[in-house]
Amino acid sequence: MKDKLLRYTLRVDRLLFQKFRYVAEFEGRSANKEIEQFLKRHVADFEQAHGEIPTKADDR
């Protein structure tokens, strides 16, 4: 069975990430969960403007 969670290495400016972690903590989230929420909002906004993004069932 495939693991539902994808692991991805993110390379980002250290100072920017420190600030991002501050925002995440302010929102009561870990940095990982804050990234996940950001991605969900961004994809939802994109799909609202351009329609649903097709995915392969195997990739879920």
C-alpha positions, 0 to 999 in steps of 0.5 A: 500500500502506498503511503498517502503522505509525500515527503518533499525537501524544501530549500528556502532562505533561512530568514524567510523560513524563520519568519514563516515559522513565526507566522505558523506559531501565531496561527497555532500550527507547525511550519509543516501544517502551515505550508499544507494550509497555504498549498490547499488555499493556493490550489483552491484559488487556482481551481476557482479561477481555472477549473479543477486540476485533473489528477491520476487516481494512482497518485492519490 
